[in-house]
Structures are given as C-alpha cells and as structure tokens.
C-alpha cells in the first residue's frame, strides 16, 4: 500500500477535524467508537478520532478516495473534473464542510477562513 504524501496527510487532517466537529454536534446521542486512522495520521490527534458509525463510514470513504486521487496537485472537489465521489457522498461532504467550517471559524480558527472562501 502506498504511503501518503505530505499534502494528502494535511488534507486528511483537515477533513478528520471537520467530520469530528460535525459528528460531535449533529450525532450527540449516537454511540461513538475509536476510528482507525492511517499510520501516517495516528500521532496527529491527541484524543484520537471518535465518530459514530455513519461518520466513520464517511471518513473511511473519503480517505480511500483521497488515497486514489490521480490529480497532482489536487484541486478542490467542487473544481475537479473527475468527481470521484458519488452525488450522495458529495452532498454529505458539502454538508459537513459547510457546517464545520462555519463553526470552526466562529470558534477562532481563522486559518480555515481562507479555505472557506477559496
């Protein structure tokens, strides 16, 4: 199995944080489980990544799609001509990004403001 590039690791860190914020807010009552992280990401989260089964499945799908992306440099998914996500997965990722992006910006993560308007 191929290792991730530095850019892929950064992309997956951001996505993991976004999905984590979304899951914690939207699926409060759902049971959470420690989600398996790729070896390259395992030391980058203090508390690990605890997600409900639905969000864990979305995370696993996103990791696999990012791993297999043939484009270098990878454009933002909305600007990509390949669209490796199905329409339903794209809609879920958009929902997660919009919800979590706003929340993280309001909590002081101004570095995401640049990504939000990109």
Secondary structure, DSSP 8 states (H G I E B T S, - for coil): -----HHHHHHHHHHHHHHHHHHHHH-TTS--EE----TTTGGG-SS--EE-HHHHHHHHHHHHHHHH---SS---GGG-SS--S-HHHHHHHHHHHHHHHHHHHHTT-THHHHHHH-
